[in-house]
C-alpha cells in the first residue's frame, strides 16, 4: 500500500481511495500536518463534496494563491461521485496543475480503470493512496497496535471480541478503544471479558459467521449468533444452512475417496472459501448429514405452516449439531 511520507516531495494531487474511513482520516491528517508547517492552514484550506460541488468551483479554489504560506490544500470528498462533466474538467486541470496547491481527492470506490484514477496515477505511484479495508486477521493486529497508541495493551481474543461487537468500521473501533483505554486500570492487558462488559453490540452477525459456527458444531455461538440476526429471515438462513450441509456431504464423499483437494473445483468455489470444509465434514457422520437434509424439509414445512420461524430454525440447528444419530 502506498503511504504518504514526510520526506517525499509534495505532489499537486493525491487520490486517497478506499472504504477504510480511519485510514483515509490518518492520511488526511498527515497531509494537513505537513502543509500546516508551511503556513496557517486555516487561511489556505477549502473542502468540497463531489456530490454537489462543480468543477469550476473546485478549480477556482485550486488556482487561488496561498496567503502567508507556500501552498494551499483543496480537499474534495466523495470524488467518486463527481459528475462526468466535472470529472472531465478536473482531468483537464490536472494536465497543468498549479504548483501552489495540493488537490486531495477522497473517494471510497474509484475504479483503477476510471479516467480520473488514471489521470492522478500519471503523477507517480505515490499519488494514489490505497485505503482498502483490511482482512479480519489483519484488523486484529491493527487494533492491538491502535490500542497501544491509546496507552493500553489488548489481547488477541479481546480484539476479536471488539470486532464481533462493533463490526469492521475502523472509526467505530478506534472510538471504542479510546473508551476502553479510559476505563481500564492497571498494567494488565484488556481481556475479552472486559471488552464484552464495556462495549455494547452494534454489529449484527453476518450469515457466513453463523454458517461457520453451524459447520463447526459450536452450539454456544449458534445460539448467541441467532439472537443477534434480527434482520435475517430464518427461512433464508435455513436455506443457506442446507447449502452448507450439501457442501459438507460433498466434502466427506471426496475425502473418503482421497480426493479432498478437488473440493473447491467440484463445488465451483475458490479454495479459500472451502479451506475448513474437510475438517468440518469430519465432525459429522454421513448419517447425521443425511438426517439434517431430511429434517430441513420438515422444518421448512413447519415455518410455512405458522410455527414461529426462529424457534423452528433453532430446533433444527440444535438437532443437527447436538444430537448424534446412531
Secondary structure, DSSP 8 states (H G I E B T S, - for coil): -----TTS---SEEEEESS-HHHHHHHHHHHHHHHHTTS-GGGSEEEEETTT--HHHHHHHHTS--SSSS-EEEEEETGGG--HHHHHHHHHHGGG--TTEEEEEEESS--TTSHHHHHHHTT-GGGEEE-----HHHHHHHHHHHHHHTT--B-HHHHHHHHHHH-S-HHHHHHHHHHHHHH--SSS-B-HHHHHHH----S---HHHHHHHHHTT-HHHHHHHHTT-TTS-HHHHHHHHHHHHHHHHHHHHHHHTT-GGGHHHHHT--GGGGTTHHHHHTTS-HHHHHHHHHHHHHHHHHHTTTS-HHHHHHHHHHHHHTS---
